[in-house]
């Protein structure tokens, strides 16, 4: 059993045979009737709220209106609706690039309430589906980090928990009762008895995340309808016990499937998850997809399988190799979407400042809300911004910036930059005080969650183990979709492509990611395309390169566990 990333995996019984899967268009007899475009577009919704239970597509508010009582409305997750079974049952699931399995909540989950009006202040309603640590072992204990108050952390949706060795229990006690703890009707459940096409594999499924949420049930297969396309023989799990009100559509690399327990296990195997199945069934040519999360203030985004939409990004699309942070543990191929980050800076209309240079793996994870830095790097960021750590809040705090502030973070990926407005990382906790939506982790790696990804257009090429990135363009109106036949069209290799992370090093303060020669080659230019929301001109380019020092880590993924106290409780704590 090995130390992996982002969830506790225990696959108790393995599937020995899979039925053939197929895809047909609704009201059509042949795949060719819908497959001529060779891509599949999924629109998804952004839900915002203090918990899965209380989130809403309509609860987004302008930043200027944020107050302490709706602080948790900053949290978000991205979802798609699936129709499963015959007749179909609608189930909403979270879209997660950091896991690889599809699971839905079963209708017999004892923690589901039948009364949608129940007060769920004491319920286990978990916001994020990402763990900080994934320990592949039969024993684990989840311990909470951060500033807890009687076991409840009012900023838990930003923080996280770690899984360490010890005893692990699959039943989590509730402060109210052992059943009927939350309403599951918002996102839907799946009743296997009501589907004539459901087929159980009679194999156990179990997964536990670092936010203390768990799901356990049974593997099986059924028909899945997505964007008017019926996919038969899809393998997924039905959780007849879970303390989360929403399931997960994991679209990550196959190495993170719960059925794959490591290179030393003769029983482990990889099955065709949704991205793989779309290719084998002829819907797409390459196992790849593009993710556009849109602005923080927007309620929708899209996931494009098998194609890239050139209208959704500005400047050039740059390609980086996915680095294998677990190669030393015997894994031949990467397990997650880690790329190399070379530096971090601050830019305004008047000046550019390099905070640090480095060469460390950065995980691109749509299932994590904020950004996680090594403690050394986070301290350098805080010093640059004049932020001070607040024991009370559990995060770095600073004065909020004005709406006209044009300060941006500049993330250097070795030949190109992605910029993110400073304001995107600030969360107001009082009239003039904000906390910085960045947290420290012990591991020498970085996690780039939604607050970063909303500013980037990312193409995940699972087949060639590559990531292509560009600055997101929020102003596009007409689509410009091009199919990915082999490699990502119009993408160019980043200058540092052949000089990616490979071993442990260090983070060095200062340096120059804007003007000095790159370590990847003798002379390479770095392109900076300003974010769409920047107060400075869009599409501005500067010719520069990066100076870097070696650094690394095992890429252990941290993420948030959900706010479990009510808004009233948060108010009483903070005031």
C-alpha positions in Angstrom: 0.0 0.0 0.0 1.4 3.4 -1.0 1.2 7.0 -0.1 -0.7 8.6 -3.0 -2.7 11.9 -3.2 -6.0 13.3 -2.1 -8.1 10.6 -0.6 -8.0 7.4 1.5 -8.6 4.5 -0.8 -9.7 1.0 0.3 -11.0 -1.3 -2.4 -12.2 -4.3 -0.6 -13.3 -6.5 -3.5 -12.2 -6.2 -7.1 -14.2 -6.5 -10.2 -13.0 -9.5 -12.2 -14.9 -8.8 -15.5 -16.5 -5.7 -17.1 -19.3 -5.8 -19.5 -18.9 -4.1 -22.9 -19.8 -0.4 -22.9 -21.4 1.4 -25.8 -22.6 4.9 -26.6 -25.6 5.8 -28.7 -27.4 9.1 -29.3 -30.9 9.5 -28.1 -33.5 8.8 -30.8 -30.7 7.5 -33.0 -29.6 4.0 -34.1 -26.0 4.7 -34.9 -23.2 6.5 -33.1 -22.3 8.2 -36.4 -25.5 10.2 -36.2 -24.1 12.3 -33.4 -20.4 11.5 -33.5 -19.4 13.4 -36.6 -18.1 16.4 -34.5 -15.9 14.1 -32.4 -16.3 16.0 -29.2 -18.8 16.2 -26.3 -19.6 19.5 -24.6 -20.9 19.5 -21.0 -22.2 22.7 -19.4 -21.9 22.8 -15.6 -23.3 24.9 -12.8 -21.3 26.7 -10.1 -22.9 26.2 -6.7 -22.1 28.6 -3.9 -22.8 28.4 -0.2 -21.6 27.4 3.2 -22.3 23.7 2.5 -23.6 21.4 -0.1 -27.0 21.5 1.6 -27.3 25.2 1.7 -25.5 26.1 -1.6 -27.4 27.7 -4.5 -26.8 28.7 -8.1 -28.5 32.0 -7.3 -26.6 33.0 -4.2 -23.6 34.7 -5.8 -23.1 38.2 -4.6 -20.9 41.1 -5.6 -17.7 41.3 -3.6 -18.5 44.8 -2.2 -21.6 43.3 -0.6 -19.7 40.6 1.3 -20.1 40.7 5.0 -19.1 38.4 7.8 -22.4 36.5 7.9 -22.0 35.4 4.2 -18.3 34.8 4.2 -18.8 31.1 3.3 -20.6 32.1 0.1 -17.1 32.4 -1.4 -16.8 28.7 -1.4 -17.9 27.0 -4.7 -18.0 23.8 -6.5 -18.7 22.8 -10.1 -21.4 20.3 -11.0 -23.1 18.5 -13.8 -26.4 16.7 -13.9 -26.4 13.1 -15.0 -29.4 10.9 -15.9 -28.8 7.4 -14.8 -30.7 4.2 -15.3 -33.9 3.1 -17.0 -36.1 5.0 -16.6 -33.6 7.7 -15.9 -33.0 9.3 -12.5 -31.4 12.7 -12.3 -28.4 13.0 -10.1 -26.1 16.0 -9.7 -22.4 15.3 -9.1 -19.3 17.4 -8.4 -16.7 17.6 -11.2 -13.3 16.7 -9.9 -10.1 16.5 -11.9 -8.3 15.2 -8.8 -10.1 11.9 -8.6 -11.0 9.3 -11.2 -14.2 7.5 -10.1 -17.8 8.2 -10.6 -20.0 7.6 -7.5 -23.6 8.7 -6.6 -25.6 8.7 -3.4 -27.9 5.8 -3.0 -31.5 6.3 -2.1 -31.1 4.1 0.9 -28.4 6.3 2.5 -29.4 6.4 6.2 -28.2 10.0 6.6 -30.6 11.3 4.1 -33.7 13.1 5.4 -37.0 12.9 3.6 -38.0 16.3 4.9 -36.4 19.1 2.9 -37.3 21.6 5.5 -35.2 20.0 8.2 -32.7 22.2 10.0 -29.3 20.8 9.0 -27.1 22.9 11.2 -25.8 19.8 12.9 -25.6 17.7 9.8 -22.6 16.3 8.0 -22.8 18.2 4.8 -19.4 18.4 3.3 -18.4 21.0 0.8 -15.2 19.8 -0.8 -14.5 16.3 -2.0 -10.7 16.6 -1.9 -8.5 15.2 0.8 -5.2 16.5 1.9 -3.6 13.2 2.1 -4.3 9.8 0.7 -2.9 6.9 2.6 -3.4 3.6 1.0 -3.6 1.5 4.1 -6.3 -0.3 6.0 -5.8 1.9 9.0 -6.0 5.7 9.1 -7.1 8.4 11.4 -8.3 11.8 10.3 -7.1 14.7 12.4 -8.2 18.3 11.9 -5.8 21.2 11.4 -6.5 24.9 11.9 -8.2 26.8 14.6 -10.9 24.6 15.9 -13.7 25.7 18.2 -15.1 22.8 20.2 -14.3 20.6 17.2 -15.9 23.0 14.7 -13.7 25.2 12.5 -15.7 28.2 11.1 -13.2 28.4 8.3 -13.1 24.7 7.7 -14.2 25.1 4.1 -10.9 26.8 3.4 -8.7 24.7 5.6 -8.2 20.9 5.7 -7.4 17.7 7.5 -4.8 15.1 7.2 -5.0 11.4 7.1 -2.4 9.6 9.2 -1.9 6.0 10.3 -4.1 4.7 13.1 -7.6 3.2 13.3 -10.2 4.3 10.8 -13.9 4.1 11.3 -16.3 4.2 8.4 -19.2 5.4 10.5 -19.1 9.0 11.5 -21.2 10.0 14.6 -23.6 12.9 14.1 -24.3 15.5 16.8 -28.0 15.1 16.1 -28.9 11.5 15.1 -27.6 8.6 13.1 -30.2 9.0 10.3 -32.1 11.7 8.6 -29.2 14.2 9.0 -29.6 16.2 5.8 -31.8 16.6 2.8 -30.5 14.7 -0.2 -33.2 15.8 -2.6 -31.3 18.9 -3.8 -28.7 16.9 -5.8 -30.7 13.6 -6.1 -30.1 10.0 -5.2 -30.1 6.8 -7.3 -32.4 3.9 -6.5 -31.0 0.7 -8.0 -34.4 -1.1 -7.6 -36.1 1.4 -9.9 -33.7 0.9 -12.8 -34.3 -2.1 -15.1 -30.8 -1.8 -16.6 -28.8 -1.7 -13.3 -26.4 -4.5 -12.9 -24.4 -4.9 -9.6 -20.9 -6.3 -9.8 -21.3 -7.4 -6.1 -18.0 -5.7 -5.3 -17.5 -3.2 -2.5 -16.6 0.4 -2.9 -15.1 2.6 -0.3 -13.5 6.0 -0.4 -12.7 8.6 2.3 -11.6 12.2 1.8 -9.5 14.4 4.1 -12.6 16.6 4.8 -13.9 13.6 6.9 -16.5 12.6 4.3 -16.8 9.0 3.3 -18.7 7.0 0.8 -19.2 3.2 0.8 -21.4 1.0 -1.3 -21.3 -1.2 -4.3 -19.9 -1.1 -7.8 -22.1 -1.7 -10.7 -23.0 -0.7 -14.2 -25.9 1.1 -15.9 -26.9 3.5 -18.7 -25.8 7.1 -18.2 -27.2 9.9 -20.2 -25.1 13.0 -20.6 -25.7 15.9 -23.1 -28.3 13.8 -24.9 -25.9 10.9 -25.4 -26.6 7.5 -23.8 -23.6 5.6 -22.5 -24.3 2.0 -21.6 -22.1 -0.2 -19.4 -20.7 2.7 -17.4 -18.9 1.5 -14.2 -19.8 3.6 -11.2 -20.4 3.1 -7.5 -23.7 3.6 -5.6 -23.0 4.8 -2.0 -25.6 3.4 0.4 -23.7 5.1 3.2 -22.2 8.6 2.8 -22.1 11.7 4.9 -21.9 13.9 1.8 -25.0 15.1 0.0 -23.4 15.1 -3.4 -21.5 12.5 -5.4 -18.4 13.0 -7.5 -17.6 12.7 -11.2 -13.9 12.0 -11.1 -12.3 12.7 -14.5 -8.6 12.3 -13.4 -5.9 10.0 -14.6 -6.6 6.2 -14.4 -3.9 5.7 -11.7 -6.2 7.3 -9.1 -9.0 4.9 -9.6 -10.0 3.2 -6.3 -9.6 -0.2 -8.0 -5.9 0.5 -8.6 -4.2 -0.1 -5.3 -0.6 0.0 -6.4 2.1 -1.6 -8.5 2.8 -4.3 -5.9 -0.8 -5.6 -5.8 -1.6 -8.5 -8.2 -5.3 -7.8 -7.8 -5.3 -4.2 -8.7 -6.6 -3.1 -12.1 -7.6 -0.1 -14.2 -11.1 0.1 -15.7 -12.5 2.5 -18.3 -13.7 5.6 -16.5 -15.7 8.2 -18.4 -12.9 9.9 -20.3 -11.5 6.6 -21.4 -14.9 5.2 -22.3 -15.7 8.2 -24.5 -12.6 7.4 -26.6 -13.1 3.6 -26.8 -16.7 4.2 -27.9 -15.7 6.6 -30.7 -17.1 9.8 -29.3 -13.7 11.5 -29.1 -10.3 10.8 -30.8 -8.1 11.4 -27.8 -8.6 11.1 -24.1 -8.5 14.8 -23.4 -10.7 17.6 -22.3 -10.7 21.3 -21.8 -12.0 23.0 -18.6 -13.3 26.6 -18.5 -14.5 27.6 -15.0 -15.4 31.1 -16.0 -15.3 34.2 -13.7 -15.9 33.9 -10.0 -19.1 35.9 -10.4 -20.5 33.7 -13.1 -22.8 30.7 -12.4 -21.7 28.4 -15.3 -18.7 27.0 -17.0 -18.1 24.2 -19.5 -16.2 20.9 -19.9 -15.3 20.0 -23.4 -14.3 16.4 -24.1 -12.1 15.8 -27.1 -11.7 19.4 -28.2 -10.4 22.8 -27.4 -12.3 26.1 -27.7 -9.9 28.7 -28.9 -12.3 31.5 -28.0 -12.0 30.8 -24.3 -8.4 31.9 -23.9 -6.1 34.9 -24.7 -2.6 34.7 -26.1 -1.0 31.4 -26.8 -1.8 28.0 -25.5 1.4 26.5 -23.9 2.0 22.8 -23.3 3.8 21.4 -20.2 4.5 17.7 -19.4 2.7 16.2 -16.4 5.4 15.3 -13.9 5.4 12.0 -12.1 5.8 12.8 -8.4 5.4 9.1 -7.5 8.1 7.7 -9.8 10.3 6.9 -6.8 7.5 4.7 -5.4 7.3 2.5 -8.4 4.7 4.2 -10.5 5.6 4.3 -14.2 3.1 6.9 -15.2 1.8 10.1 -13.4 -1.2 9.6 -11.2 -2.4 13.2 -11.0 -2.2 16.5 -12.9 1.1 18.0 -11.5 3.1 20.5 -13.6 6.2 22.4 -12.8 6.0 25.9 -11.4 9.1 28.0 -11.6 8.3 31.2 -9.8 5.8 33.6 -8.3 5.6 37.4 -8.6 3.5 40.5 -8.1 2.7 42.9 -10.9 1.0 46.3 -11.0 0.7 48.9 -13.8 3.8 50.5 -12.3 6.2 47.7 -11.4 7.0 43.9 -11.4 8.3 42.2 -8.3 9.5 38.6 -8.1 8.6 37.0 -4.7 10.5 33.7 -5.2 12.0 31.4 -7.8 11.7 27.6 -7.6 11.1 24.4 -9.5 8.4 22.5 -7.7 5.3 20.4 -8.7 2.0 22.2 -8.7 -1.3 20.2 -8.8 -4.1 21.5 -10.9 -7.2 20.5 -9.0 -10.8 21.7 -9.6 -11.9 19.9 -6.4 -9.9 22.3 -4.2 -11.1 25.8 -3.5 -8.0 27.8 -2.6 -4.2 27.6 -3.2 -1.8 25.7 -1.0 1.9 26.7 -0.8 4.8 25.4 1.2 5.1 27.4 4.4 8.3 29.1 3.2 6.6 30.4 0.1 3.5 31.5 1.9 5.5 33.5 4.4 7.3 35.3 1.5 3.9 36.1 -0.1 2.6 37.4 3.3 5.7 39.6 3.8 5.3 41.0 0.3 1.7 41.9 0.9 2.1 43.1 4.5 -0.2 40.4 5.7 -0.1 39.0 9.3 -1.1 35.6 10.5 -4.3 35.7 12.6 -4.5 33.0 15.3 -8.2 33.8 15.6 -9.0 33.4 11.9 -6.5 30.7 11.1 -5.3 32.5 7.9 -3.1 35.5 7.0 -5.1 38.7 7.3 -4.5 42.1 5.6 -6.4 45.2 4.6 -8.9 44.7 1.8 -7.9 46.4 -1.5 -10.0 48.9 -3.4 -12.0 48.0 -6.5 -9.5 50.0 -8.6 -6.5 48.1 -7.3 -4.6 46.5 -10.3 -2.3 44.2 -8.3 -1.9 40.8 -9.8 -0.1 37.6 -8.8 2.1 36.2 -11.6 2.5 32.5 -11.7 5.5 31.5 -13.8 5.4 28.1 -15.6 8.7 28.5 -17.4 8.1 30.4 -20.6 4.7 31.8 -19.9 2.7 33.4 -17.1 -0.8 33.1 -15.7 -1.9 36.2 -13.9 -4.6 36.3 -11.1 -5.9 39.5 -9.6 -5.0 39.9 -5.9 -8.6 40.7 -5.2 -9.5 37.1 -6.3 -7.5 35.8 -3.3 -9.0 38.1 -0.7 -12.1 37.3 1.4 -13.7 40.0 3.4 -14.2 39.2 7.1 -15.1 42.7 8.3 -15.4 46.2 6.9 -11.8 46.6 6.0 -10.2 43.3 6.9 -9.7 40.5 4.5 -8.1 37.1 4.8 -5.7 35.7 2.1 -7.2 32.6 0.5 -3.9 30.8 0.6 -2.8 28.2 3.2 0.4 26.4 4.1 1.1 22.7 3.8 4.1 20.7 5.0 4.8 19.2 1.7 7.2 20.9 -0.8 4.6 21.2 -3.5 1.8 23.5 -4.6 -2.0 23.0 -5.1 -3.7 25.3 -7.5 -7.4 25.2 -6.8 -10.4 27.0 -8.2 -9.3 30.5 -7.3 -6.4 30.0 -9.6 -8.1 27.9 -12.2 -10.9 30.4 -12.8 -8.2 32.6 -14.5 -6.7 29.8 -16.6 -8.0 27.8 -19.6 -6.7 24.3 -19.1 -6.5 21.4 -21.5 -5.9 18.0 -19.8 -4.4 15.5 -22.2 -4.6 12.2 -20.3 -3.3 10.2 -23.2 -0.1 12.0 -23.8 0.4 13.1 -20.1 0.5 16.8 -21.0 -1.3 20.0 -19.8 -1.8 23.0 -22.0 -2.6 26.3 -20.4 -3.4 29.9 -21.3 -5.0 32.9 -19.7 -8.8 32.6 -19.6 -10.8 34.9 -21.8 -14.2 35.8 -20.2 -15.3 38.0 -23.1 -15.7 35.5 -25.9 -19.1 35.2 -27.6 -18.7 32.9 -30.6 -17.2 29.4 -30.0 -14.1 28.3 -31.9 -14.0 24.6 -31.3 -11.3 22.4 -32.8 -11.1 18.6 -32.3 -8.1 17.1 -30.6 -7.0 14.4 -33.0 -3.6 13.5 -31.5 -2.1 16.5 -29.8 -3.7 19.8 -28.7 -4.1 22.0 -31.8 -2.4 25.4 -31.9 -0.6 24.6 -28.6 3.2 25.2 -28.4 5.7 23.6 -26.0 6.7 25.9 -23.2 10.3 26.9 -23.1 10.9 24.8 -20.0 9.2 21.7 -21.4 12.4 19.6 -21.2 13.5 21.0 -17.9 10.7 19.9 -15.6 10.8 19.1 -11.9 12.6 15.8 -11.1 14.1 16.1 -7.6 13.9 17.9 -4.3 15.4 21.4 -4.1 14.7 24.7 -2.4 12.6 27.9 -2.7 14.7 31.0 -3.2 13.4 34.5 -2.3 13.8 37.2 -4.9 15.2 36.6 -8.4 13.6 37.8 -11.6 10.9 35.9 -13.4 10.3 38.9 -15.7 13.6 39.8 -17.3 16.4 37.3 -16.7 17.5 34.3 -18.7 15.6 31.0 -18.2 17.2 28.0 -16.7 15.5 25.9 -19.3 17.5 27.3 -22.2 20.1 30.1 -22.6 17.6 32.6 -23.9 13.9 32.1 -23.8 11.2 34.7 -23.6 8.3 34.6 -21.1 4.9 35.8 -22.2 2.6 37.4 -19.8 -1.1 37.8 -20.8 -3.1 39.9 -18.3 -6.2 38.4 -16.8 -9.5 39.5 -18.3 -10.6 41.1 -15.1 -7.4 43.1 -14.8 -7.6 46.8 -14.5 -4.7 47.1 -16.9 -4.8 46.4 -20.6 -5.7 42.9 -21.7 -3.3 40.9 -23.8 -0.2 42.8 -22.7 3.0 40.9 -23.4 6.5 41.3 -22.1 9.6 39.5 -23.3 11.4 38.0 -20.3 12.5 34.8 -18.8 12.9 33.1 -15.5 15.7 32.4 -13.1 14.9 29.3 -11.0 16.2 27.1 -8.2 15.5 23.4 -7.9 12.7 22.4 -5.5 10.3 19.5 -5.4 8.0 17.4 -3.3 5.7 14.4 -3.4 2.7 16.5 -4.5 0.4 15.4 -1.6 -2.9 17.1 -2.2 -4.4 19.2 0.5 -8.0 20.4 0.3 -10.8 21.7 2.3 -13.3 20.1 4.6 -16.6 21.9 5.0 -17.8 24.5 7.4 -19.8 22.5 10.0 -21.1 25.3 12.2 -24.1 27.4 11.3 -23.8 31.0 10.2 -25.1 32.1 13.6 -22.3 30.1 15.2 -19.7 31.7 13.0 -21.0 35.1 13.9 -20.9 34.4 17.6 -17.3 33.1 17.2 -16.0 36.0 15.2 -17.8 38.8 17.0 
